[in-house]
């Protein structure tokens, strides 16, 4: 675990080892979530990266008689 410092402009630098392990790129968007007294940064995914996410999912659902 590494500590970071909050700048006077309320900015933090994500340490290089973390950026490299997470595959973060400059300009990439992160979602900020406050949860139980902590701040979490969640990288947003490109639509193309989500391709195949549901591969193999069971999509069979029973339909109502009046729906096709």
C-alpha positions as CSV (number, residue, x, y, z in Angstrom):
1,X,0.0,0.0,0.0
2,X,1.3,3.4,-0.9
3,X,0.4,6.8,0.5
4,X,-0.3,9.8,-1.6
5,X,-0.7,13.5,-0.8
6,X,-3.7,15.7,-1.6
7,X,-2.4,18.8,-3.4
8,X,-3.8,22.4,-2.7
9,X,-5.9,21.9,-5.9
10,X,-7.3,18.6,-4.4
11,X,-5.4,16.4,-6.9
12,X,-3.6,13.2,-6.2
13,X,-1.0,11.2,-8.2
14,X,-1.6,7.5,-8.7
15,X,1.7,5.8,-8.1
16,X,3.4,4.3,-11.2
17,X,3.3,0.7,-10.0
18,X,-0.5,1.0,-9.5
19,X,-1.0,2.7,-12.9
20,X,1.0,0.0,-14.6
21,X,-0.8,-2.9,-12.9
22,X,-4.2,-1.4,-13.6
23,X,-3.3,-0.5,-17.2
24,X,-4.3,3.2,-16.6
25,X,-3.6,5.7,-19.4
26,X,-3.3,9.5,-19.2
27,X,-6.7,11.1,-19.9
28,X,-8.6,8.0,-19.0
29,X,-11.8,8.6,-17.1
30,X,-12.4,7.3,-13.6
31,X,-15.6,7.1,-11.6
32,X,-15.3,8.4,-8.1
33,X,-17.3,6.5,-5.4
34,X,-17.6,7.4,-1.8
35,X,-18.3,4.2,0.2
36,X,-18.2,3.7,4.0
37,X,-15.7,6.5,4.7
38,X,-13.4,5.8,1.8
39,X,-12.9,7.0,-1.8
40,X,-12.7,4.5,-4.6
41,X,-11.6,5.3,-8.2
42,X,-13.1,2.9,-10.7
43,X,-11.7,3.0,-14.3
44,X,-14.4,3.5,-16.9
45,X,-14.2,0.9,-19.7
46,X,-14.5,1.6,-23.4
47,X,-17.5,0.0,-25.1
48,X,-15.2,-2.1,-27.2
49,X,-13.6,-3.5,-24.1
50,X,-17.0,-4.9,-23.0
51,X,-17.5,-7.0,-26.1
52,X,-18.1,-10.6,-25.2
53,X,-18.8,-9.8,-21.5
54,X,-22.0,-11.8,-21.5
55,X,-20.8,-14.6,-23.7
56,X,-22.3,-17.9,-22.5
57,X,-25.0,-16.2,-20.4
58,X,-28.4,-17.9,-20.4
59,X,-30.7,-15.6,-22.3
60,X,-33.6,-17.9,-22.4
61,X,-36.6,-16.3,-20.6
62,X,-40.2,-17.3,-20.5
63,X,-42.3,-14.8,-22.4
64,X,-45.8,-13.9,-21.5
65,X,-48.4,-15.3,-23.9
66,X,-49.3,-11.9,-25.3
67,X,-45.6,-11.0,-26.0
68,X,-43.3,-12.2,-28.7
